[in-house]
Amino acid sequence: MRLKADLKMDTDWLVKDYRSMFMALIKSVFMKFDPVLYANLYGTEEHKRKVNKPFTFSVQFHQYKGIKGNKMLCGNKISLLFSSDNETLVTAFYNGLRVRQKITIGENYPIVFELEQIQLLPFKRINTNKVVFKTISPILVNDKGSNLDYLAPTKSEFLRAFKFIIAEQARNFEIPCTEDMIEFEINAMKKLPVSHYNQTMTSWLGEFVLQAPSQVLQLVYDTGIGVRRSQGFGMLEIVKAY
């Protein structure tokens, strides 16, 4: 399931490292609207939880003008796309945003996000084993054990690492899948350096063909692909299903 929330900010710029702000917004909505769901996802102050969160998100900037220093000149109107395979999660986020309307995020430079419109997007069911996807947020891929060494598709290690991440994601969500059940071919791509948690990471955008069991394709469409999915990476759109 997916939703789109159109938001108005009380500023016309964000820092380049903006994804953490939207992570905080999502956490704030869950914490206020459904504390039990929040605890299942994030734990408590005393006992933090590190779990595979079944969602991804992407931010669209409709008035983007470019980068100036550490600022992204983005205008004050944005859209937040949120996606999950968990209906309860999407419903809670939808209702939580509608209840709160205005949310303030940040301590040193607080920004007010005001909800203007929110809608559930049409559900897309994948019934095939081959889909052409395009990225609507950058994808991060790394080798297991090399958390900060991100691989571009031009690297020789990329394909093996990417297949492992997809298969591991499927297994974490109890979907049987091995690397040899996955085929991957890039139609178009570009490398994109992104700033996240004060680090520059090598991500990529593009269009690619992915072959895998239909349940796996549905999972990566619903919850994202690659690593750091719940931090605003790896959100996909369907171009064509075979």
N, C-alpha and C positions, 0 to 999 in steps of 0.2 A: 504494500500500500504506500501511496505517496500523497503528500500535501504540499501546497504552495502558500506561503504566507508573505504578503506584501507589507513591508515595514517602512515607516518614516523615522529617520533619525534627527536628533537635534543638532547635528553637525553635518558638514558636507565632505568630511574626510575620515579615514581610518588609518591606523598604522599598517605598514606592509604585513606585519605579523598578526593579521586580523582574525585568523581562524580560532584562536583561543578565546576571543570574545564571544563568538557564537557557540563554542563549546560551553562557556559559562552561562550563556542565555538558555541553552537547552537544559543544562543541569538545574538552573533556577526554576524553570517551568515545572520540571518533574518534582523537584523538592517541595514546591509550594502546593502543587495540585494533587500529587500522589506520593506521600512520603515512603510508603511501603515499596512501591515500584522504584523509587529513587534509591532506597537502600539495597534493593536487589541488583541494581546496576552499578552503584558507586560505593556501597558500604556506608559506614558511619564515620564520624570524626575520629573515634577510637580505633575502628577497624575498617580501613580502606579495602575495597574490593577491586581486583584486577581481573575482569572477565571479558570475554569476547562480546562486546555490545552489539546487538543485532540491528544496527542502523547506520546510515550514512547521511551526509548532508552536503549541499552545495549552495553557494551564495552567488546571486546574479546582480551585477552592478549596471543599472540601466543608464547612468549618467557618467560613466567612467571617463576621466580626462587624462590619466597618466600618473606617474610617480614623481614626487618632488621631495628629495631627501628621504626621510623615513616615513613620509606621508603618502597615502594613496588617495588621490583626488577622485572621489567616487560619487559625489552628489549625495543628497540626503534620502533618496528613495532606492530601496533594494528589495530583492525577493529571496526568501530562504526556502529552498527545497529540502524536504525531509522524507526519508524513505526507510521502510523496515518490512521484514516479513512477519512481524508481530502486530496483529490488529489492535491488541490492547495498548501497545506502546504508541502507535500512531494516534489512536483515539484519545489517549491521555494527553499527548502533546497538543493535539487540535483543541481539545476542551480547555487545557491549561492556558494556552495563548488567548483564547476567547475570554476567559474569565479575567485575566490580568490586564489585558489591553496595553498597558505601559509597563516596561521593564527597564530598570537602570542597571547597567553593567559597567564595572570598572571602579577602582578606588582612586587612583591619582588623577585620572581624566575620565570621569564617569560620562557615559553616553546613554541617553534615553531612547529606547526603541518603542515606537508606538505602532500597534497593529492597525492597518487600514483595511485589509481584506484577507480572508483565508478561505481556501477551498481544497477539498479532497480531489485528487486527480484520478482519472479513469484507471482502473486496475488492468494490468497487462499480464496475461498468462502465457508462459512459454511452454509449448508442447513439443518442440523439436530439439534435436541434439546439435544444431548448428545455428549460430546467430552472428550477425554483424552488429557490433556495438560501436558507439562513439562515446568519448569521455565528455562529461559535463563538469567534472572537477579533476584535477591532476591525479595521476596514479603514482604511488611510491612502491618500489620493489627493492628488497634487500635479501642478502644471504642470511640464513639462520645463524644467529650468534654475532652478526655484524649489524647491529641495530641502526647505526648512523652512517653506514656506507651504502648509499642508494645507487641502484644500477639503472642506467639507461638501456633501452633495447639494443643499442649498438654494442654493448658489452657481451663478451662470449659467455659469461656466467648467467646472463639474464634469463634465458629461456628455462633453464633448469630451476632457477630460483623462483620464477613466476609460477611454474607448474606446481612446485612444492607448496607455495603459499595458497594457491587455489585448492589443492587437495587437502591441505591441513585445515583450511577454513571449512570445507565441506565436512570433514571428520569432526570438527568441533561442534558443528550443528547436526551431527549424527546422520549425515548423508554419506553412504559408501562411495568412495572415490579414491583412485590412485593416480599417480602422475601419468602413467601410460594410457589413461582414459581421456587425457586432455591433449588437444591439438590447438595450435595458436599461430595465426599469421597476421602480420601488420599490413594494412592497406596504406596508411599514411600516419606520420607521427612527427612531433617536434619535442625536443628537450626543453624543459622549463625549470629554471632555478627558482625555488620558493623559500621564503623566510618563514620558519615555524619554530616557536620556542627559542628564538634568538639564534637559530642555526640555519645555514643555507643548505637546502636539500635538493638533490637532483630528481625531479619528477618528469613526467611526460604526458602529453596529450595526443590524441589521435583517434583513428578508426581502425578496428581490427576484427578479424574473424575468430570466434572461439567455438571449438567443438568439445562437448562434454555431455554427460547425462543431463537431461532436461531439468532435473531437480537442482543440479549444480548451477546451470545457467540462470535459473530462477533466483537462486540464492545470491549470486553475484549481482544480479540486476536489483534485487530488493535491498541488499545490505552492503553493496560496494565490492570492490576488488582491490587486491594489493594489501598493503599494511596501512595502519593508522586510519582505517575506514571511518570510525566514529569521530575522527578529528577533522573531517571535511575533505577527505581524499577518496578517490576511486569510485565516484558516482557515475553511473552509465545511463545511456539512452539506447533504445533499440532502433537500429537502422533498418534491419531486415532479418526475418527468421526464415530458414529454409525448411 
